[in-house]
Amino acid sequence: MIKKKITLSLMSLLLASASFAQKNPVIPGWYADPEGIVYNNEYWIFPTYSAPYKEQILFDAFSSKDLVNWKKHPRILDNNEVKWAHQAMWAPSVIEKDGKYYFFFGANDVHEGEIGGIGVAVADKPQGPYKDLLGKPLINKIVNGAQPIDQFVFKDKDGQYYMFYGGWKHCNVVKLSDDFTKLVPFEDGSVYKEVTPENYVEGPFMFIRDNKYYFMWSEGGWTGPDYKVAYAISDSPFGPFKRVGIILEQDPKIATGAGHHSVIKVPNEDKYYIVYHRRPLGKKQAHERETCIDEMTFDKDGFINPVKMTFEGVKHVLK
């Protein structure tokens, strides 16, 4: 019996850092709010470790050469490093700048008068280990009604970095300093600009295609079946963002609660994948969410076609 327990423990350790090939969900376990990105021609997913708030105090990362075979990088950041975070660490946004890798995150499900909000960590490698950059939140206060969560860091065409963020049906954009340690005013002197589109709830994301800004967000309740993703198209990163429509929502044959996504573009190709979480059929707990990937396509006019959720995910190995 002792030998059997030792063998099982060794197997668990090996599996924790092993590579694995898997269709949707692409990574085993409960993971949500996935941020997908390409670093050095390698695909990465940085998700929320989806658990009850008191247990949701760490982040894992996953890397892949082909969007099919994934390697787990466990506990790249946790609340032992982020001293001010005591619960509900979630929704990473990541970016590389000048050879450093930055990891933005929310913590503590902060309300007015509490310590928490959006933090920043930094590392020399995508897999970390990450260190708290500030020792405190970058944004702690509630401005324009937006809870400081669900941040997305965006690099504009001119090299300027902005951050879109916000829960509670409000979205702000702020301008980041070159070292990501503070917010800097816009030309008109304001620090926070509200850019909330129709029906916005949380989970902003932006990308540029054919010189147009695609702004995306989640609608509905994240704990329920009606979570979904909608989008707008603008000529400016500040909008106006006129809602076009929904492109991802529940499918009674596949899953419910499909939302809080990101988008991965295949390098040097006009090929896009949406990385998102969804709730398996029959699952009701708030934290029971899985990370999935499906192809995202456009029509001839540049509008996003409705995404079909699948169990197959990426159908072939990318080169």
C-alpha positions as CSV (number, residue, x, y, z in Angstrom):
1,M,0.0,0.0,0.0
2,I,2.9,2.4,0.9
3,K,4.6,1.6,-2.4
4,K,1.3,2.3,-4.3
5,K,0.9,5.7,-2.6
6,I,4.5,6.7,-3.5
7,T,3.9,5.7,-7.1
8,L,0.7,7.7,-7.3
9,S,2.4,10.7,-5.8
10,L,5.3,10.5,-8.3
11,M,2.8,10.3,-11.1
12,S,1.0,13.4,-9.8
13,L,4.2,15.4,-9.8
14,L,5.1,14.3,-13.3
15,L,1.6,15.2,-14.6
16,A,1.8,18.6,-13.0
17,S,4.7,19.7,-15.3
18,A,4.1,17.3,-18.2
19,S,3.1,18.2,-21.7
20,F,-0.3,17.0,-22.8
21,A,-2.4,17.0,-25.9
22,Q,-6.1,17.7,-25.4
23,K,-9.1,18.9,-27.3
24,N,-11.6,21.3,-25.7
25,P,-11.1,22.0,-22.9
26,V,-7.4,22.5,-24.0
27,I,-6.1,22.3,-20.4
28,P,-7.4,19.9,-17.7
29,G,-9.0,21.4,-14.6
30,W,-11.0,24.4,-13.7
31,Y,-9.5,27.5,-15.4
32,A,-11.2,30.7,-16.6
33,D,-10.6,34.2,-18.0
34,P,-7.8,33.0,-20.3
35,E,-5.4,35.5,-21.7
36,G,-3.8,34.1,-24.9
37,I,-0.6,35.6,-26.3
38,V,2.3,34.7,-28.6
39,Y,5.8,35.0,-27.1
40,N,8.8,34.2,-29.4
41,N,6.6,32.1,-31.8
42,E,5.2,30.1,-28.9
43,Y,1.6,30.2,-27.8
44,W,0.8,30.9,-24.1
45,I,-2.3,30.9,-22.0
46,F,-2.5,32.7,-18.7
47,P,-5.8,31.9,-17.0
48,T,-7.5,32.4,-13.7
49,Y,-7.1,29.3,-11.4
50,S,-10.9,28.9,-11.0
51,A,-11.7,28.0,-7.4
52,P,-13.7,29.4,-4.4
53,Y,-12.3,32.9,-3.7
54,K,-10.3,31.9,-0.6
55,E,-8.5,29.2,-2.7
56,Q,-8.1,31.3,-5.8
57,I,-4.7,32.7,-4.8
58,L,-2.3,31.4,-7.4
59,F,-1.7,31.4,-11.2
60,D,-0.6,28.7,-13.5
61,A,0.5,29.2,-17.1
62,F,0.5,26.9,-20.2
63,S,2.7,27.0,-23.3
64,S,2.4,25.3,-26.7
65,K,4.2,25.3,-30.0
66,D,1.0,24.3,-31.9
67,L,-2.1,25.2,-29.8
68,V,-2.6,21.5,-29.3
69,N,0.1,20.1,-27.1
70,W,0.4,22.1,-23.9
71,K,2.9,22.3,-21.1
72,K,1.9,23.4,-17.6
73,H,4.0,25.9,-15.7
74,P,2.7,25.7,-12.1
75,R,2.3,28.5,-9.6
76,I,4.1,31.3,-11.6
77,L,2.6,33.8,-9.1
78,D,0.7,33.6,-5.8
79,N,-0.3,35.6,-2.8
80,N,2.9,34.7,-1.0
81,E,4.6,37.1,-3.4
82,V,1.7,39.6,-3.6
83,K,1.4,40.4,0.1
84,W,-1.7,42.6,-0.3
85,A,-3.8,39.9,-2.0
86,H,-5.7,37.5,0.3
87,Q,-8.4,36.1,-2.0
88,A,-9.8,36.1,-5.5
89,M,-6.8,36.6,-7.7
90,W,-8.0,36.5,-11.3
91,A,-8.1,37.5,-15.0
92,P,-4.4,38.0,-16.0
93,S,-3.3,40.3,-18.8
94,V,0.2,39.8,-20.0
95,I,2.6,41.7,-22.2
96,E,6.4,41.8,-23.1
97,K,8.3,45.1,-23.1
98,D,12.1,45.6,-23.4
99,G,12.9,42.0,-22.6
100,K,10.7,41.9,-19.5
101,Y,7.4,40.1,-19.1
102,Y,4.6,41.9,-17.3
103,F,1.7,40.2,-15.6
104,F,-1.3,42.3,-14.6
105,F,-3.9,40.8,-12.4
106,G,-6.9,41.5,-10.2
107,A,-7.1,40.6,-6.5
108,N,-9.5,40.7,-3.5
109,D,-12.7,41.4,-5.4
110,V,-12.3,44.9,-4.1
111,H,-15.1,47.2,-3.0
112,E,-15.1,50.9,-2.0
113,G,-12.7,51.4,0.9
114,E,-11.0,48.1,0.7
115,I,-7.4,47.2,-0.4
116,G,-7.2,45.4,-3.7
117,G,-7.8,46.0,-7.3
118,I,-5.3,45.7,-10.2
119,G,-1.7,44.7,-9.5
120,V,1.4,44.3,-11.7
121,A,4.1,41.6,-11.5
122,V,7.3,41.2,-13.6
123,A,9.6,38.4,-14.7
124,D,12.6,37.7,-16.9
125,K,10.8,34.8,-18.6
126,P,7.1,34.2,-19.6
127,Q,6.9,31.3,-17.1
128,G,8.2,33.5,-14.3
129,P,8.7,33.4,-11.4
130,Y,6.9,36.8,-11.2
131,K,7.6,39.4,-8.6
132,D,5.2,42.1,-7.4
133,L,6.3,45.2,-9.1
134,L,4.7,47.8,-6.8
135,G,4.0,46.1,-3.5
136,K,0.5,47.6,-3.8
137,P,-2.3,47.9,-6.4
138,L,-1.7,50.0,-9.5
139,I,-5.4,50.9,-9.4
140,N,-7.3,50.5,-6.1
141,K,-10.1,53.0,-6.3
142,I,-13.5,52.8,-8.1
143,V,-13.8,55.4,-10.8
144,N,-16.8,56.0,-13.1
145,G,-18.5,53.0,-11.3
146,A,-16.0,50.5,-12.7
147,Q,-14.7,47.9,-10.2
148,P,-10.9,47.6,-10.8
149,I,-10.8,44.1,-12.3
150,D,-10.5,42.4,-15.7
151,Q,-7.7,44.6,-17.0
152,F,-6.4,44.3,-20.6
153,V,-3.1,45.9,-21.6
154,F,-3.0,47.1,-25.2
155,K,-0.1,48.3,-27.3
156,D,-1.3,50.8,-29.9
157,K,0.3,51.3,-33.3
158,D,2.4,54.2,-32.1
159,G,3.9,52.1,-29.3
160,Q,1.8,53.7,-26.5
161,Y,0.4,51.2,-23.9
162,Y,-3.1,51.6,-22.6
163,M,-5.1,49.5,-20.1
164,F,-8.8,48.8,-20.5
165,Y,-10.5,47.5,-17.4
166,G,-13.7,47.4,-15.3
167,G,-16.5,45.3,-13.9
168,W,-19.9,46.3,-12.7
169,K,-21.0,47.3,-16.2
170,H,-18.5,50.1,-16.6
171,C,-15.2,50.2,-18.6
172,N,-12.4,52.7,-18.3
173,V,-9.2,53.2,-20.3
174,V,-6.0,54.6,-18.8
175,K,-2.6,55.4,-20.2
176,L,0.4,53.6,-18.7
177,S,3.8,54.9,-18.0
178,D,6.8,53.4,-19.8
179,D,7.7,51.3,-16.8
180,F,4.1,50.3,-16.0
181,T,4.5,51.6,-12.5
182,K,1.9,54.4,-12.7
183,L,-0.9,56.0,-14.8
184,V,-0.2,59.1,-16.8
185,P,-2.7,61.8,-17.8
186,F,-4.1,62.0,-21.3
187,E,-3.6,65.2,-23.3
188,D,-6.7,66.8,-21.8
189,G,-5.4,66.2,-18.3
190,S,-7.8,63.3,-17.4
191,V,-6.5,60.0,-16.1
192,Y,-9.5,57.8,-16.5
193,K,-11.7,57.8,-19.6
194,E,-15.0,55.9,-19.6
195,V,-15.5,54.0,-22.9
196,T,-18.4,51.7,-21.8
197,P,-20.3,50.3,-24.8
198,E,-23.9,49.1,-24.8
199,N,-24.6,46.0,-22.7
200,Y,-21.0,45.9,-21.4
201,V,-20.5,43.9,-18.1
202,E,-16.8,43.1,-17.9
203,G,-13.8,41.4,-19.6
204,P,-12.6,43.9,-22.2
205,F,-10.3,42.9,-25.0
206,M,-8.9,44.7,-28.1
207,F,-7.0,43.9,-31.2
208,I,-6.3,45.6,-34.6
209,R,-7.2,44.1,-37.9
210,D,-7.0,45.9,-41.3
211,N,-6.4,49.2,-39.4
212,K,-9.6,48.9,-37.4
213,Y,-9.9,48.5,-33.6
214,Y,-12.0,45.6,-32.5
215,F,-13.2,46.1,-29.0
216,M,-14.7,43.0,-27.3
217,W,-16.3,42.4,-23.9
218,S,-18.5,40.0,-21.9
219,E,-22.2,40.4,-21.2
220,G,-24.5,38.6,-18.8
221,G,-23.7,37.0,-15.5
222,W,-20.4,35.1,-15.2
223,T,-22.0,32.6,-12.7
224,G,-24.9,31.8,-15.0
225,P,-25.6,30.2,-18.4
226,D,-26.1,33.4,-20.3
227,Y,-22.6,34.7,-20.2
228,K,-21.6,35.8,-23.7
229,V,-19.1,37.8,-25.8
230,A,-20.0,40.9,-27.9
231,Y,-18.0,43.4,-29.9
232,A,-17.7,46.7,-31.6
233,I,-15.4,48.2,-34.4
234,S,-13.9,51.6,-34.3
235,D,-11.3,53.8,-36.0
236,S,-9.9,54.7,-32.6
237,P,-8.8,52.8,-29.5
238,F,-11.1,55.2,-27.5
239,G,-14.2,54.6,-29.6
240,P,-16.9,55.4,-29.9
241,F,-17.7,51.7,-29.7
242,K,-21.1,51.0,-31.3
243,R,-22.1,47.4,-30.4
244,V,-22.2,45.2,-33.5
245,G,-23.5,42.0,-31.8
246,I,-22.8,38.7,-30.0
247,I,-20.3,36.3,-31.4
248,L,-20.0,33.7,-28.6
249,E,-22.7,32.3,-26.4
250,Q,-24.0,29.1,-24.9
251,D,-24.9,26.1,-27.0
252,P,-27.3,23.6,-25.4
253,K,-25.4,20.8,-27.1
254,I,-21.9,21.9,-26.0
255,A,-21.7,24.1,-22.9
256,T,-23.1,27.2,-21.1
257,G,-21.6,30.3,-19.7
258,A,-19.2,31.0,-22.6
259,G,-17.3,34.2,-22.1
260,H,-14.3,36.2,-20.7
261,H,-12.1,35.6,-23.7
262,S,-9.0,36.7,-25.5
263,V,-7.9,36.4,-29.1
264,I,-4.7,34.8,-30.5
265,K,-3.5,35.7,-34.0
266,V,-1.3,33.1,-35.7
267,P,2.0,34.9,-36.6
268,N,2.3,36.1,-40.2
269,E,-1.2,34.7,-41.1
270,D,-4.7,36.2,-41.1
271,K,-5.8,33.4,-38.8
272,Y,-7.4,34.0,-35.4
273,Y,-8.5,31.8,-32.5
274,I,-10.7,32.8,-29.6
275,V,-9.6,31.6,-26.2
276,Y,-12.4,31.6,-23.7
277,H,-13.9,29.7,-20.8
278,R,-17.2,27.9,-20.6
279,R,-19.2,25.8,-18.1
280,P,-19.7,22.1,-19.0
281,L,-23.3,21.0,-19.3
282,G,-24.8,20.0,-16.0
283,K,-22.3,22.0,-13.9
284,K,-23.7,24.8,-11.7
285,Q,-20.9,25.9,-9.4
286,A,-19.5,29.3,-10.1
287,H,-15.9,28.1,-10.3
288,E,-16.7,25.1,-12.6
289,R,-15.2,26.7,-15.7
290,E,-12.9,25.2,-18.4
291,T,-10.6,26.9,-20.9
292,C,-11.3,26.3,-24.6
293,I,-10.1,27.4,-28.0
294,D,-12.0,27.7,-31.2
295,E,-11.4,29.3,-34.6
296,M,-12.7,32.9,-35.1
297,T,-13.4,34.0,-38.6
298,F,-14.5,37.2,-40.4
299,D,-16.9,37.9,-43.3
300,K,-15.9,39.8,-46.4
301,D,-16.8,43.1,-44.8
302,G,-14.6,42.5,-41.7
303,F,-17.4,41.6,-39.3
304,I,-16.8,38.6,-36.9
305,N,-18.7,35.5,-37.8
306,P,-20.5,33.8,-34.8
307,V,-18.1,31.4,-33.2
308,K,-19.2,27.8,-33.2
309,M,-18.1,26.1,-29.9
310,T,-16.7,22.7,-30.4
311,F,-15.2,19.7,-28.5
312,E,-12.6,19.4,-31.3
313,G,-10.9,22.8,-30.8
314,V,-7.9,23.3,-33.0
315,K,-8.4,20.7,-35.7
316,H,-4.7,20.5,-36.8
317,V,-1.3,21.1,-35.5
318,L,-0.1,24.5,-36.4
319,K,3.4,24.9,-37.7
